[in-house]
Amino acid sequence: MSVRIRKLAKELNRSAAEVIGVLHALGYQKYRSPEDLISDQVEARLRKGIQSGVTPLHVEISEPTMPQASADALQSVAANVDLMAALLPGVVPQGRARAPAPRAARPAPVPLPTSRPASLAPAPVAPPLAPGRLEDEVGLGRALGVERAALESVRRSLESERSVLTAERASIEDAGLRLSARERSLEAQQRSLQELQDALDRERDALTAERAALASQLGRASAERARGLEDLLEARGLRGADEFERALVALAQGRHLREVLWTLKVDSAGQLERLLTDRLALVGTDPPESVLRSAAAVAVAPERTEVPDAAALVKAVRQVSDRLMLNGFRRVAVVGGRPLWQRLIREYLDARVEARFVAGKRGRSGASDDVAWADVVVLWAADLDDGAAAIYESGRPRLVRVSKPSLSGFLQELFDALAD
């Protein structure tokens, strides 16, 4: 249903201009006249806008104009009515008072027109309508035109949306096709890589087998060609261990062994390791004389020395002696350590401190003796069984553990532990 703006303004107790101004503020710019019809949807929005206080815009209101054809028809009807009143006495147009007829004189006959008036010619338009009904028809036509325009706008919007959806659907389908093609390409690449990996695995296995066979052949050839160092020295004309040693010393002093050291192999590595541990010392630029007399000294960088220089060694041992006596410790049992280092400690230790050095491998009975005799027990990389470790842990003497194998590390760790 539709309602005229004029009627709705009267119902809302507002002017038609104010109602049209609110419609324009709400975006309905097509309404210009109080005679325009608005739909139920627009009416509902108008009422809601008025309730929410929407400010009306200033609008120039256009008064409804009557179509020219309708005006001509009305004028023709009016002329016809006047003509009928003239032709037929007593005919009075609607809305006019009947004029009293004269009693004395008889009305003169009205001459008939020789030609038919133009106003009586057939009108090219529809039969005349009443003014109120004509306004309703005009307003209804306008409302239908507005609704038709709105429907056309909605149709165009739907067509546009349909075109967009069609384009998006085509794009999605195209993307799906590309993804499918890429997936097939990746699957083909994966199969190719898997085949390549299988081929590489087979080649790796073949190379491993070939390397093992070659190593076996080389080992057998090396074992067949290997000869002892003494055999080589004897073949050179040397006899006895003394000549062998002097020959090696001479080669070493002349710096000739470095050329063949990589070719030398040892059958019994344990014996050579013990020799290097017990008889070889890594020293600095000024080693103690006792080290030079009892071991083969090799000068190395300061950070790799095992024995401090002579002056530093004397100072370090005296500091340890003073710290022991300050704590009231006069008996020290050292479990472990190299024999060469033990001799150096005995040589420089204060005479008021008694030291006992025992082998690094210790059992329950030995541990009991150490705990009963000493004030301080120093475990220097010792090899203990469970019983000996328990006795040392629960014994009366102070227990110190030293982890560094060098003499410099032993003195420093023992000094730090006694300071706690």
Order of alpha helices (4+ residues) and beta strands (2+ residues): beta-alpha-alpha-beta-alpha-alpha-alpha-alpha-alpha-alpha-beta-alpha-beta-alpha-beta-alpha-beta-beta-alpha-beta-beta-alpha-beta-alpha
